[in-house]
Amino acid sequence: MPQPAQSDFRSSPVTRRWRASVFAAAAVCGAMPASTALAAGAHAAPAYTGQIIVRWRDGANGTASDGSNKTPAAAEDALKQLSERTGIAVTARRAMGGNLHLLQVPDALAADPEAAAARLRQDPRIADAVPDRWLKLHDTLPNDPEFISRQPYLMGTGTAVGGVNLPRAWDRSRGSSGVVIAVVDTGILPHPDLAARVLPGYDFISSSTISNDGDGRDADATDAGDNVPANFTCPGSSTPTQTATNNSWHGTRVASVLGAQTNNAQDIAGVDWNARILPVRVSGRCGALLSDTVDAMRWAGGLSVPNVPANATPARVVNISLGGGTCSSIEQQAVNDLNARGVVVVAAAGNERGAVEAPGDCSGVVAVTAHANDGENASYANVGPQVAISAPGGGCGNSQVVNGQCTTTPSVIRTLNNDGKTSVGAYVVTSSAGTSFAAPMVSGVVAMMFAVNGSLTPAQVTAALKASARPHPSGTYCTTNPGVCGAGLLDADGALAAAAGTPPAQAAPAPGNGGGGGAIAPWSALLLALSGLLAFALRRRM
């Protein structure tokens, strides 16, 4: 297999986030060779913050299991002893959920945070230590005015080979207001075609420099914008950005894919008509911090986080359309804890044309890659063995890129948006593309599955999605490179049928993809049953 192209844009969190947007935009506009979307791709170098996330062994840091201090003196003494034993003069930044703590290390050690974390892990009272790092949005936004404004990707295979097959699914269920989907992202704006669905959320951005709203964590999850002025230096970076970037309003766009108000004669249709949306803000200027994101994931699913009010409306589905690097033990534990509560975590695979990025590569996550309307893997989309399924994300299929140019009109995903570049402007509908928008397709379908059968476990949900997926179109990248694009193309009707335990109506076969409709074979039902037993057994052992 040929190796993916590498980039030198790694100097700062801002350039990393800018690089992701530019690369994916190039994919949509056809500026990527078909051979560069590879499972064996290398991860981009992490952008570290100079801080370390540690997990104390129970009681070792003078805190209770919920993270609250037994006594301030005990916590201070634990840090002092840690510094003496490891030779690292750590200072506390804040307590996190899951018996975690964010620590600052001296500048000399911050230059090699992996080495600092390794030294901290040698202390017998430390169960784990992971460098904090920046995460980025898996997004791209084509601006060409001639992009179509319809949504063929929501239809069945008679309209688009890669369609989600929602009209038939909507005959089974249109979702339930009793199901909550958390959108861990930039926050959400009160777009008139979305606002009625949005619950009170929380802003987990701990730095006022990043948050762009003048404060740190608070109960206002409204997107304050993530624009970066020219010559702005991100926290932890010594290099200022050279050019200004505009607001992405990424969280609003992601939320609109899974839950824009539907059948109201306004703007676009969302996947789930009724589920409520919980905004959880983690990404602002410069991107998102891993430490903030892990706390946000835990809170979104109903787990406690120190100094943050309990979540009154915990989510059954957590959508994460951002990420970076490889899955750390800190992220894996958060996913494990959420899965144990029955929460499904759905994550975008990323847009680097390489390996699946965290948290998508964590075990227990439904990792989503993207395909164009014709069902072919998008040229920008990350792929790998961790991918569970593919969903529409816009862009140009791999085989349609010739000499670096797309030979057909790229697919797009229509999203609710705002035209404000540096502040809130007018509400609009625009075209988007990226695995960021494939993931909420899956999240919306998972919410509808819970509306059909609320007793499903995360393992059963994943098994149903895979068993009901339609085959990748024959002769395309995903069939010639088996095992890297997931089980197939998302089929909403098949997934809901699997959730309910009834066979779906047979759809007309898609040209060249070996069948369609997502009919559930008897072995698939057996797979679902076995997965449920396995999940139960695992919970009993934990």
Secondary structure, 3 states (H helix, E strand, C coil): CCCCCCCCCCCCHHHHHHHHHHHHHHHHCCCCCHHHCCCCCCCCCCCEEEEEEEEECCCCCCECCCCCECCHHHHHHHHHHHHHHHCCCCEEEEECCCCEEEEECCHHHHCCHHHHHHHHHCCCCEEEEEEEEEEEECCECCCCCCCCCCCHHHCCCCCCCCCCCHHHHHHHCCCCCCCEEEEEECCECCCCCCHHHECCCEECCCCHHHHCCCCCCECCCECCCCCECCCCCCCCCCCCCCCCECCCCHHHHHHHHHHCCCCCCCCCCCCCCCCEEEEEECEECCEEEHHHHHHHHHHHCCCCCCCCCCCCCCCCEEEECEECCCCCHHHHHHHHHHHHCCCEEEEECCCCCCCCCCCCCCCCEEEEEEECCCCCEECCCCCCCCEEEEEECCECEHHHEECCEECCCCECEEEEEECCCCCCCCEEEEEEECHHHHHHHHHHHHHHHHHHCCCCCHHHHHHHHHHHCECCCCCCHHHHCCCCCCCCECCHHHHHHHHHCCCCCCCCCCCCCCCCCCCCCHHHHHHHHHHHHHHHHHHHHC
